[in-house]
Amino acid sequence: MAAINMPPKLPRKPDPKVAKLLGEVREWCEEKYGRRIELANALGVKPSRITDWLNGRTEPSLAIGLKLIAFLKARQSQKPESPDRP
């Protein structure tokens, strides 16, 4: 049997909503050392997966993306609100 030559896979453009979510994750992780490990433990993935997402090598699955959103919302609700400035 002859081998079938498949065309090369074209790179996929990142989804803007995923990019925005990962930007929020990056900001949260950069606020304090050790947060990537905390996030990985909460999501049930290896810390290297978080690094891969933040460096654009891979994207989280839909299920993990939903967990990321819930995680960030929970953390935002725990933040003390800053007083309004006049």
Helices and strands as residue ranges (DSSP letters): H 16-30, H 35-43, H 47-54, H 62-78
